[in-house]
Amino acid sequence: EDQERKRIDLIRLYGRVATPEQLEALLGQLGEGGALERNERVRAIASGNEAMIPVLLDHALDNLEEPAGEDALKALDTIGRRLLVRPKLEQEQTDALVSLGLQAKSRRATVRVVHLLAHYQPEGAERLLSERILLRRRDPIVRREAATALGTFGGETSLRALEEALLDISPDVRIAAIRALMQRKDGKEASSSVINYVGRERWTDGLKPALMFLTSLDDENVDAK
């Protein structure tokens, strides 16, 4: 207990050899210790992959805005980034993800949840990210992350929200919105909004991807405008 380095090494070893059921024993320690220890514990728990998602969601909901909840969200984020195929979630897990999005208040927690909604894309995530986070939250960093996340969706709701975000007061949000539109298969449908954006934008970091996006459409009408 008094040798932090050895304790961290032991947590790392445990993450490599423990089963998902055994990894659950670490949940009660989330949020404890220094930054190195917390990060190693998060990585250890995340090594359980999809099997850890249900228990981590419960832990995040019970401890949201607390250090333990922050670490649970970080572990879920780590798992989501590692997955090659989006997992099929049970309704209970879908509800938990949406609840996290509705309940998160701080910037740190909300940004983590936005990442989770992009990784797992539960039912209701597109509307939540579009209408309640991108278009309503006051924090420009949160809005920027929501715009980036919506680049991985493909619905009408998120497309219109990204078009509206091209008018955002924050240049970072506008730039994230144009880059998100570039990623989407239906981005061409927003070409008129992007043309209007180009006419008023003064930030090079936004103009450059916008012009690249418009020229990539290979549309004579767009080229003429």
C-alpha positions in Angstrom: 0.0 0.0 0.0 2.9 2.4 0.6 4.7 1.7 -2.7 2.8 3.4 -5.4 5.0 2.2 -8.3 4.6 -1.4 -7.3 0.8 -0.9 -6.9 0.6 0.5 -10.4 2.6 -2.3 -11.8 0.3 -4.8 -10.0 -2.8 -3.1 -11.5 -1.3 -3.3 -14.9 -0.6 -7.0 -14.5 -4.1 -7.6 -13.1 -5.6 -6.0 -16.2 -3.6 -8.4 -18.5 -4.6 -11.6 -16.8 -8.0 -11.0 -15.0 -11.3 -12.1 -16.5 -14.1 -9.4 -16.9 -15.8 -10.8 -13.8 -12.5 -10.4 -11.8 -12.0 -6.9 -13.3 -15.3 -5.8 -11.7 -13.4 -5.9 -8.3 -11.6 -2.7 -9.5 -14.7 -0.7 -9.9 -14.9 0.2 -6.2 -11.4 1.8 -6.5 -12.2 4.1 -9.5 -11.3 7.7 -8.7 -8.8 6.7 -6.0 -5.1 7.5 -6.0 -2.9 9.7 -8.1 -3.3 10.4 -11.9 -0.9 7.5 -12.9 -2.7 5.0 -10.7 -6.1 6.1 -11.9 -5.1 5.9 -15.6 -3.7 2.4 -15.1 -6.8 1.3 -13.4 -8.9 2.7 -16.2 -6.8 0.8 -18.8 -7.0 -2.4 -16.8 -10.8 -2.3 -16.6 -11.1 -1.3 -20.3 -9.1 -4.5 -21.1 -12.3 -6.4 -20.4 -13.8 -4.8 -23.5 -17.5 -5.1 -24.3 -18.2 -7.2 -21.2 -17.5 -4.2 -19.0 -19.9 -1.8 -20.7 -23.0 -2.6 -18.6 -21.3 -2.3 -15.2 -19.3 0.8 -16.2 -22.5 2.5 -17.4 -24.1 1.8 -14.0 -21.1 3.0 -12.2 -20.9 6.2 -14.3 -24.6 7.0 -13.6 -24.2 6.4 -9.9 -21.1 8.6 -9.7 -21.6 11.2 -12.4 -19.6 14.4 -11.8 -17.4 12.6 -9.2 -13.9 11.2 -9.8 -15.2 7.7 -9.8 -17.7 8.6 -12.5 -15.1 10.4 -14.5 -12.9 7.3 -14.5 -15.9 5.1 -15.5 -16.6 7.4 -18.5 -12.9 7.3 -19.4 -12.9 3.5 -19.4 -16.1 3.4 -21.6 -14.4 5.9 -24.0 -11.3 3.7 -24.2 -13.4 0.6 -25.0 -15.4 2.6 -27.6 -12.2 3.7 -29.4 -10.8 0.2 -29.5 -13.9 -1.5 -31.0 -13.8 -2.3 -34.7 -17.5 -3.0 -34.8 -20.1 -1.0 -32.9 -21.6 -3.3 -30.3 -25.3 -4.1 -30.2 -26.6 -2.5 -27.0 -29.4 -3.8 -24.8 -32.3 -1.3 -24.2 -31.1 -0.8 -20.6 -27.6 0.3 -21.9 -29.1 2.5 -24.5 -31.2 4.2 -21.8 -28.2 4.6 -19.6 -26.2 6.4 -22.3 -29.0 8.8 -23.1 -29.5 9.4 -19.4 -25.8 10.3 -19.1 -26.2 12.8 -21.9 -29.2 14.4 -20.2 -27.6 14.5 -16.7 -24.0 15.6 -17.4 -23.5 19.2 -16.5 -19.8 19.9 -16.3 -17.6 20.4 -19.4 -15.4 17.4 -18.5 -18.3 15.0 -18.0 -20.3 16.2 -21.0 -17.4 16.0 -23.4 -16.7 12.4 -22.3 -20.4 11.5 -22.8 -20.4 13.1 -26.2 -17.6 10.8 -27.2 -19.5 7.8 -25.9 -22.6 8.8 -27.9 -20.4 9.0 -31.0 -18.7 5.6 -30.3 -21.8 3.6 -29.4 -24.6 5.6 -31.2 -27.5 4.4 -29.1 -31.1 5.1 -30.3 -31.8 8.8 -29.4 -28.2 9.9 -29.5 -28.5 11.8 -32.8 -31.4 14.0 -31.5 -29.7 14.4 -28.1 -26.4 15.6 -29.6 -28.2 17.8 -32.2 -31.0 19.5 -30.3 -29.9 19.5 -26.7 -26.2 19.8 -26.9 -25.0 21.3 -30.2 -27.8 23.9 -30.5 -28.5 24.6 -26.8 -25.4 24.2 -24.6 -23.7 27.5 -23.8 -20.1 26.1 -23.6 -18.5 26.4 -27.0 -16.1 23.5 -26.4 -19.1 21.2 -25.7 -20.8 22.4 -28.8 -17.6 21.9 -30.8 -17.3 18.3 -29.6 -21.0 17.7 -30.4 -20.5 19.0 -34.0 -17.5 16.7 -34.4 -19.4 13.7 -33.1 -22.3 14.3 -35.6 -19.9 13.8 -38.5 -20.3 10.0 -37.8 -24.1 10.1 -38.0 -26.3 10.2 -41.1 -29.8 11.4 -40.2 -31.8 14.4 -41.3 -31.9 15.8 -37.7 -28.1 16.0 -37.4 -27.6 17.3 -40.9 -29.9 20.3 -40.2 -28.2 20.9 -36.9 -24.8 21.0 -38.5 -26.1 23.5 -41.1 -27.4 25.7 -38.3 -24.1 25.3 -36.5 -22.4 27.0 -39.5 -24.0 30.2 -38.0 -22.6 29.6 -34.5 -21.0 32.6 -32.7 -17.9 30.5 -32.0 -15.5 29.9 -34.9 -14.4 26.6 -33.4 -17.9 25.3 -33.6 -18.3 26.5 -37.1 -15.1 24.9 -38.2 -16.1 21.6 -36.5 -19.4 21.7 -38.2 -17.9 22.1 -41.7 -15.5 19.3 -41.1 -18.3 17.1 -39.8 -20.2 17.8 -43.0 -17.2 16.8 -45.1 -17.2 13.3 -43.4 -20.9 12.6 -44.1 -22.2 10.8 -47.1 -25.2 13.2 -47.2 -23.0 16.3 -46.8 -23.8 17.4 -50.4 -27.4 18.2 -49.3 -25.9 21.0 -47.2 -24.0 22.6 -50.2 -26.2 25.8 -50.2 -25.5 26.4 -46.5 -21.8 25.8 -47.0 -21.8 28.3 -49.9 -23.5 30.9 -47.7 -20.9 30.1 -45.0 -18.0 30.7 -47.3 -19.5 34.1 -48.2 -19.3 35.3 -44.6 -16.5 33.3 -42.9 -13.2 35.1 -42.1 -11.3 32.3 -40.4 -8.9 30.4 -42.7 -9.3 27.2 -40.7 -12.9 27.2 -41.7 -12.7 28.5 -45.2 -10.1 26.0 -46.3 -12.1 22.8 -45.6 -15.3 24.5 -46.8 -13.8 25.2 -50.2 -12.3 21.7 -50.4 -15.7 20.3 -49.6 -17.4 22.3 -52.3 -14.9 21.5 -55.0 -15.1 17.8 -54.1 -18.8 17.7 -55.0 -18.0 18.1 -58.7 -21.2 19.9 -59.3 -21.4 22.5 -62.1 -24.0 24.6 -60.2 -22.0 24.6 -57.1 -18.8 25.5 -59.1 -20.7 28.4 -60.8 -21.8 29.8 -57.4 
